[in-house]
Every structure is written in structure tokens, then in C-alpha cells.
């Protein structure tokens, strides 16, 4: 208990009509804050708190008694396993305390909020934020933590049941490396993401990698001397020249890049082929040069493969989660209510 950050001398007052105090500290018992809130607003926004503050529970009885007696001291509910900053954001949004709301949140902070919102079913309060956070181009992904932050982005879209989940997962599948799951297993919260998402993403990434590799290899057959002899340099066929270009970008003879790179990275690499130094075919600048035609077609084909990558349908995820035994919303309400009821101060 000595390691808990002591709360401020007085609770943070989020409303002039507050009749309830939420005393919150995180699961690691390192940070603690208290908030004066309106039980009416709280129960309107959250089915979980609505059930918790029902008179049949101890919290509800204390709240009712406090009102009837017009007591000076407000009843206190202790929430021992919640993220303080995330709850601060949600409660401040709920009570329109815009001066307390941070707008430059990072990926993990947003994930914390999504987890807390999912626990207490506060999604309706956060609709404007949800639309922003669940857009694949607007969720904050730092280049230095790309894999981790994209995992948080998917978790947020999943917990909020965003209709843009397919778009988010498709966008991330294009740029995630094949070993993304290894990083996710060490990231906070990622165990909350259903396994089916990881499996489907890995499958889509592998499919795209194989199709891109097939396109690269298929050009070798098209450029065989018997199909397209080089009329300028008969000593070096178009195939040999094509392989030279691939070697310059470390695509050939080893094909390991097709197993270790993201689809977007592979496409970016292949798009650089037309800019290979020292053009090998003297007619390469001419539109009809078979080598140039093959490389141009290759660039177009791999871009199409990347752009057509599919996301994970949310219906598939929800169905799989239900079958795996995850709690329904009613189960969550009952569990949280019973848990908190044993810790009322």
C-alpha cells in the first residue's frame, strides 16, 4: 500500500452537481485519483454503472441513503483495477470538462481508454473520438513502434466494434511484417485481441507475399530467349538482364525477402526496378522493349496485389469470440458489478 501514489487532498470535481466519488487506482497500485461525478450522468452513459448503482446493490443503497438524508459526505466507490488516466479522459468527456481532455494521445493511451470503455460500456460517450481513432490513416502509429501501435489500432477498432474494422485491418495487413505476432505477444493488452484476427492477418500477408513472388518469377519465363530474344545484345538475353536487375536489389538469387518483408515493402522494392543503374538493354528506353514491358507490367501487377488485400470482417471476429467462450455484455455487467460491490468504502 505504501507504493500507491496518494490521491490529492480533495477529489477532482467534474461537476457542480456531483453526488458520488469514484476513487480509482490501477492494477499495479502505482497511481490513484478521486473524481466527484454525477451518478445520474454516469448511469445514463454506462449500463454497468446503472446496474452497479441499482438500490439492490450496496453502492446503490448508499447513494439512495445519502440522497434521502441529504448527507454532506458523498458515498465513495473504489475501483481498484482501472487505468487512472484513461478513466480521467472518459469521465471528463462524460461531464464535458473539455479543458481536461488531452488531444495528443499516443497509441497505448488510446488502447487504455478503449479497454476501460469496453469494461464499463462507455462507447456512446466516445463516438466522436471513436470515428477518429478507428480511421486507418488517423490512428497514431509511430514509425519506431509501428508493429506494436498497429496492434493497438486493431485492438481499439475491435473493442469499439467499429464499422471501419475491415478497412483498418486491410490497411495494416499491407505494411505489417510476417512476424508481427511475435511482437504483439509482448505488448500490453494484445491478449484481448481474438486469435482469429492474428491468424487471418497472417494468412492474408502470406497470400500476398506468394502472389508477388509468383509475379516476379513469371517474368522469367516470359523473358526466356526463345520467347523474347534481345535484338541488340545477343550475348545477354532479356532474361539475363532481368536477373541482373533483380540481383541489384537483392531480390535474386535468394528469395528470402518474400518471406520476411511486408507486402508494401516488397512493392516499394519492385517499383524501384525501372530505376536500376546502367540500363542493360540499349533499347530499354523504347516502349516496345520486352524487358521494359515486363518490368512495367510487374510493377503494375504487384501494386494491384497489395491494393486488393482484404481485411478481417468484424462479423467473423465476433462470431469466433462468442464461440471461444468470451463473456457477453450481460455477463460483463454482472461480473463488474459484483466485483465492485465487495470493495465499497
N, C-alpha and C positions, 0 to 999 in steps of 0.2 A: 504493500500500500504506500510505502514511502516514495516509490518511484513515480507515483501518479502526479502529473502536473496539477497543482492546486487550482481550483476554479477561482475566478475573480471574486472580489469581495461581494459584488452584487451580480445577479444574473443579467444577461443581455436582454434588454427589454425590446421585444419585437412588436409590441402593440400596447396601446393605452388601455385596452380592454382585456388584457390578459388575465386568465383565471387559473392558469396551470403552469407549472415549471417542469421542464424537461432537463434532467441532469444527465449529461452524456459523456461517456469516456470510451475510448477504443479498446479493442480486444487485447492489445498489448499493455494497456493501463499506463500509457505514457502521456496522454493529453486528455484534458477534461474541461468542459464548459457547461454552463447552465443557461437556459433560454426561457423567458417568460412568453408564453404563447396563448392564443385563443383556442380553447377547446372546441368552440363552435366551428371555427375555420379548419381546425385540424381534422375533425370528424367529417366535415363536408368534403375534404380533399382526399382522405385516406380511409378505405373500408377497414383496414387493420386497426387504426386508432378508433374508428367508430365502434368496432366490436370491443376493443380494449376498455373504452370509457363507458360501456353499457353498465347500468346500475347492478347487473348481476355479477359483475366483477368488482374486486376490491377497489381498483382505481376509480371506477365509475361511482361507487358508493361514497368514496372520499370526496370526489368532486361534487356530487349531489349534496352531501352534508355541508360542504364548505359554502355552497350557494345558499342553502336554506338558513344557515347560521350567519351568513354574511361575514364569514371569518376573515380576519386580516391576513392570516398566513395562507398562502396558496398551497394546495396539495402538490407533491413532488413525485414524478415518475423517474425512476433510474433506468437508463438504457446503457447497459454495460458493454455491448459488443457492436457499437456503431462508430463509424468514422466521424469525428467531430467536424472537420472542415466540410465534408460532404453534406452532413445534416444542417450545418450552418447555411450552406448555399440553398438547400431545399426549403428550409424554414423561412429564410429571408425572402426567397421568391414567393413563397406562400403568403407572407404578410406584407408584400410589396415594399420591402426595405431595399430598394434598388441601390442605395449607397453602400450596402454591404456585399453586393454581388460582384464577384470577380469575372472579368470578361476575357482574360488571357490564360485560361486553364489549359494545362497540358493533358496528354492522353490518359495518364494514370489517374489524375484528379477527376476527369470526366467518367472514367470507369468506376471510380469510387462512388460518384453520385448515382450512376446507373444501378449499382449494386444496392445502395440504400433505397433508391426509388422503387426498385423491384421488391425489396423486402417489405416495404410499407404501402406499396401500390400508390405512389405519388405521381404516376406518369402524366395524369391530366394537368398537373400544375406546370409541368416542364415542356409542354407541347412546342412552344416557340424554340426552345433550346434543342429539343429532340430533332426537329426538322433541320437545324443547323448541323448538329453533331453527326447525324446519320447520312450526311451527304459525303460521298467518297472523296470529293475534292476539298472539303472544308474541315474534316476532322484533322486535328493537329498531329501530323506524323513527322517526327524529327529524323533527318537522314541518318544520324548516328544510332538511332534506335528504331529503325524502320520496321523490322520484323516484329518486335515487341509491340510497338504502337499500333501497327495494323491489326495485331491480335486484339488489342484493347478496342480498336474501332469496330471490329466484328462483334466483340462481346457486347458493346454498347448497343449496336443495332439489333442484336438478338434480344437482349433484355428489354429493350423498348419496343420489341416486336414491330420494327419499322418496316413499312411497305417498300422501302429502298434497300432492304437487306440483300436482295438478289444483285442489285447494282453495286453495292458495296463489296460483296464477296467476289463478284466478277472482276471488279477493278483491282482488288488486292491480289487475286489469283494471277494476274498478268505480271506482277512485279515481285511476288514472294519467291524466295529461293526454295528449291525442293526440300531442304532440311528445316523448313520453318518450324515444324512441330517440336523439334529438339529445343529450340529457344522458348517456345510457348510453355513447355513443361516446367520451366524455371521461373516463369513470370507470375506475379501476383494475380489472383482471380481466374487465370485461364482454365482452371479445372472446372469452372462454371460453364464453360462453353461445351455444348454437346459434342461428343466424339465424332458424330456423323459429319459435322462441319469440317473437321480436320481431314477426315477420310475423303470427302467429296472434293475438297480443295486440292489435296494431293493427287487425286485421280485426274482432275482437270489439268493440273500443271504437267503431269506426266504425259497425258494425251497430247497437249500442245507441243511439248518437247519432241515427242516422237514424230509428229507431223512435220515440224520444222526440219528435223534431221532428214526425214524422207524427201522433203523438197530439195535439200542440198544434194543428197545422193542421186536423186532422179536426174539432175542436170548433168551428172557424169555420163549417164547413158546417152542422153541427147547429144552430148558433145563428142561421142566416140568418133574417131577418124572416118569410119565407114559411113557415118551419118552426116558429119559436118567437117570435111577436111579444110584445113586452113590454106587458102589460095595464095597467101602472102609468104608465110613461113612454113614450108612443108616439113621441115625438120622438127617442128614443135607443134603438135596438133592443138586444136582448141581445148581438148581435154587436159593436156599437159599444162597449158596456160591457165586454165581454170583451177587446176590443183595448185599451181604456183600462187595464185591469188588467195586461195584458202589457207595455204601454208603461211602466207604473210600475216594472216590474222589468227594464227594458231588454231584454225578450225580443222586442219588436216596435217598429218595423217591420224592423229589422235582425235577421237570423237567424245572425249571426256566432258567437254563443255556442254554437250547436250544433256548430260546427266546432272550437272552441278549448277547450271545457270538458270535464272528465271526466264520465262518466255520473252519478256520485254528486253532483257539484256541480250538474248540471242538475236532478237530482231534488230536491235541497235547495232550489234556487231556486223550482221549481214548487210545492213543498209550502208555500211562503210565500204563494202566490196567495190563499188564503182569508183571509189576514190583511191584505189590501190596505186602506189607509186610505180613509175616506169611502166606504162602501158605495154603489155607484151605483144599485142597484135597491132600491126601498123594501121589496120582498118577499124580499130576498136571505136574510134570516134564516129564512124559511119553508122547510121541507124540500122542498116541491114547486117552488120557484123554478127554472126551467130553467137560469139562469146558475149557480146554486149547484150544481145536479145535475151540470152539465157540468164545473165545476171540481173537484168531489169525485171524479167518475169519472176525470178526467185525473190527479189525484194518485195514485189507486189504480193506474191503468194504468202510469204511469211507474215506480212503485215495483216493480211486477211485472217490468217490463223489466230494471231494474237487478238485482233479486234473482235473475233467471233467467239472468244472464250466465254463460257457460261458460268453464271453464279449458282449459288445453292438456294433452291426455293425454300422459303420460310416454312411452307406447309410440310415439307419433308422433315425439316428440323423439329418442328413442334410435334409432329406425329411420332418421330423417333424418341423424343424426350418423354412423351407420355408413356410409350411402351417400355421405356427403361425404368419406369417407376418414380420419376420425379414428382414432386408434390404438385397438386392442383392449387389454384388460387385460394380455395376454401381451406385446404389443408394448411397453407402458409398462414392465413389469418388465424386459424386456431392455434397453431404452434407458437407464433409470436405472442399472441395474447396470453396464452398460458405461461409462457416463459417470463414475460414481463410481470405478470400478476404475482409472481413469487418474489419480486425484488422491489416492491413499492416501499418508499421510505415514509 
